[in-house]
């Protein structure tokens, strides 16, 4: 008798099949990378210390990989980022080692950082680590520019509550029940007969 596949493994297999079947054309990949650079630069422009650190790394190239996805980012003299040239050898290569999108999502909800294999310049790696640890997107501030302070605060509060609820759910589902206690009851799903 075979054991049923876990929802995580089913999700990962589906993601793998979709990734193989739906390879986007190169122009779509390039456009998505450009959008990523715009978002990163928007966030960096709100952090003068981050820009000062990137100015010191001008011309240095970081290449990041996850599964079939990769992006090459180069620090500019303005302390921002741009897409890196294909011909340039990267100064630093970062590879996310966890292949499962489901596991990465769970880790992100818990606030954990993914495991990353690092190859290249140690000083540049330290600067990238500082950026990851200290630069945050103030989404509420951006929403306030569009909707005003009160609606943006309300939307931010809803997003924080949703995030807290999601983290609590993951924590409850991920933690085994203490010995001698009953496992929590399964949720009732509409359309299923109760036991």
Legacy VTK file of the C-alpha trace (Angstrom):
# vtk DataFile Version 3.0
C-alpha trace
ASCII
DATASET POLYDATA
POINTS 195 float
0.000 0.000 0.000
1.425 3.378 -0.976
1.134 6.396 1.259
-0.666 9.438 -0.152
1.516 12.336 -1.243
1.647 15.299 1.086
0.051 18.554 -0.098
3.529 20.120 -0.181
4.939 17.457 -2.495
1.872 17.652 -4.756
2.286 21.442 -4.936
6.006 21.097 -5.691
5.354 18.534 -8.451
2.691 20.789 -9.988
5.072 23.767 -9.853
7.804 21.673 -11.498
5.497 20.548 -14.324
4.179 24.059 -14.897
7.717 25.427 -14.905
8.753 22.935 -17.576
5.627 23.404 -19.696
5.306 27.176 -19.443
8.719 28.575 -20.252
8.194 32.311 -20.772
9.752 33.919 -23.834
13.015 35.801 -23.213
11.358 39.215 -23.589
8.935 38.390 -20.732
11.818 37.307 -18.502
13.706 40.517 -19.306
10.639 42.661 -18.601
10.063 40.933 -15.246
13.719 41.515 -14.337
13.348 45.201 -15.254
10.276 45.456 -13.008
12.232 43.826 -10.180
15.025 46.395 -10.599
12.456 49.236 -10.507
10.959 47.875 -7.274
14.363 47.333 -5.642
15.488 50.846 -6.602
12.250 52.320 -5.259
12.945 50.685 -1.907
16.649 51.619 -1.958
15.833 55.293 -2.607
14.121 55.407 0.792
17.346 54.247 2.536
20.303 56.689 2.218
22.682 54.327 4.066
21.864 51.515 1.617
22.567 53.797 -1.336
25.876 54.910 0.208
26.913 51.263 0.621
25.971 50.439 -2.973
27.918 53.471 -4.290
31.052 51.931 -2.775
30.316 48.727 -4.754
29.668 50.480 -8.118
30.341 48.181 -11.067
30.267 45.014 -8.935
27.943 42.288 -10.224
25.795 39.917 -8.151
24.161 36.938 -9.823
21.238 35.272 -8.004
19.756 31.844 -8.840
16.742 29.797 -7.802
15.771 26.729 -9.807
15.574 27.896 -13.455
15.342 31.569 -12.522
18.309 33.906 -12.391
18.996 37.616 -12.341
22.220 39.610 -12.662
22.320 42.912 -10.770
25.096 45.491 -10.908
25.567 48.364 -8.450
25.525 51.799 -10.127
27.532 54.925 -9.189
24.224 56.439 -7.973
23.909 53.729 -5.312
21.109 51.899 -7.089
20.867 48.698 -9.122
20.697 47.888 -12.817
20.571 44.677 -14.800
24.078 43.321 -15.198
25.700 42.557 -18.540
25.752 38.919 -19.593
29.449 39.078 -20.583
30.650 40.294 -17.158
31.889 37.656 -14.712
29.901 37.935 -11.450
31.761 39.113 -8.353
29.268 37.221 -6.179
26.938 34.315 -6.932
23.989 33.538 -4.642
22.038 30.309 -5.117
18.924 29.530 -3.100
19.383 25.864 -2.228
15.771 25.072 -1.262
14.028 24.043 -4.467
10.529 23.635 -3.030
8.390 26.757 -3.496
6.056 25.447 -0.769
8.924 25.162 1.734
10.201 28.631 0.777
6.733 30.103 1.304
6.446 28.428 4.716
9.858 29.761 5.725
8.929 33.261 4.555
5.723 33.203 6.592
7.738 32.164 9.665
10.156 35.024 8.961
13.045 32.664 8.183
15.574 33.363 5.460
16.183 30.668 2.854
19.440 28.737 2.793
21.779 30.274 0.228
25.018 28.959 -1.245
27.462 31.859 -1.647
30.464 32.000 -3.955
32.685 35.001 -4.599
33.824 38.187 -2.901
33.421 38.113 0.887
33.189 41.918 1.297
30.458 42.182 -1.342
28.622 39.298 0.351
28.781 41.225 3.652
27.278 44.322 1.974
24.482 42.258 0.417
23.797 40.685 3.825
23.589 44.163 5.390
21.070 45.213 2.725
18.957 42.099 3.306
18.993 42.659 7.079
18.341 46.422 7.125
16.383 47.532 4.056
12.606 47.191 4.306
9.820 48.273 1.980
7.451 50.641 3.776
4.350 49.561 1.879
2.081 51.588 4.157
3.935 54.798 3.261
3.556 54.053 -0.449
-0.149 53.324 0.004
-0.538 56.636 1.876
0.748 58.537 -1.166
-2.054 57.032 -3.238
-4.963 56.644 -0.793
-4.146 58.995 2.106
-2.874 58.299 5.623
-5.995 56.851 7.290
-6.925 54.350 4.524
-3.269 53.323 4.155
-2.987 52.702 7.902
-6.188 50.620 7.815
-4.894 48.563 4.851
-1.542 48.126 6.595
-3.284 46.929 9.762
-5.317 44.384 7.751
-2.142 43.108 6.056
-0.327 42.833 9.411
-3.231 40.879 10.931
-3.370 38.574 7.923
0.379 38.003 8.229
0.115 37.301 11.960
-2.758 34.879 11.408
-0.851 33.104 8.654
2.281 32.824 10.858
0.193 31.394 13.724
-1.430 28.885 11.379
1.948 27.740 10.055
3.341 27.528 13.598
0.413 25.369 14.751
0.592 23.084 11.703
4.376 22.797 11.777
4.783 22.044 15.475
4.083 18.471 16.601
1.633 18.025 19.454
3.290 17.411 22.845
3.386 13.772 23.969
0.214 12.630 25.690
-2.016 15.293 24.094
-4.600 14.815 21.431
-3.907 16.159 17.958
-6.080 19.127 16.970
-9.272 18.233 15.167
-9.218 18.468 11.385
-11.077 21.451 9.994
-14.459 20.745 8.505
-14.391 21.225 4.752
-17.723 22.105 3.089
-18.991 19.238 1.006
-17.337 16.537 3.125
-19.318 14.241 5.340
-18.516 14.529 9.023
-17.346 11.502 10.995
LINES 1 196
195 0 1 2 3 4 5 6 7 8 9 10 11 12 13 14 15 16 17 18 19 20 21 22 23 24 25 26 27 28 29 30 31 32 33 34 35 36 37 38 39 40 41 42 43 44 45 46 47 48 49 50 51 52 53 54 55 56 57 58 59 60 61 62 63 64 65 66 67 68 69 70 71 72 73 74 75 76 77 78 79 80 81 82 83 84 85 86 87 88 89 90 91 92 93 94 95 96 97 98 99 100 101 102 103 104 105 106 107 108 109 110 111 112 113 114 115 116 117 118 119 120 121 122 123 124 125 126 127 128 129 130 131 132 133 134 135 136 137 138 139 140 141 142 143 144 145 146 147 148 149 150 151 152 153 154 155 156 157 158 159 160 161 162 163 164 165 166 167 168 169 170 171 172 173 174 175 176 177 178 179 180 181 182 183 184 185 186 187 188 189 190 191 192 193 194
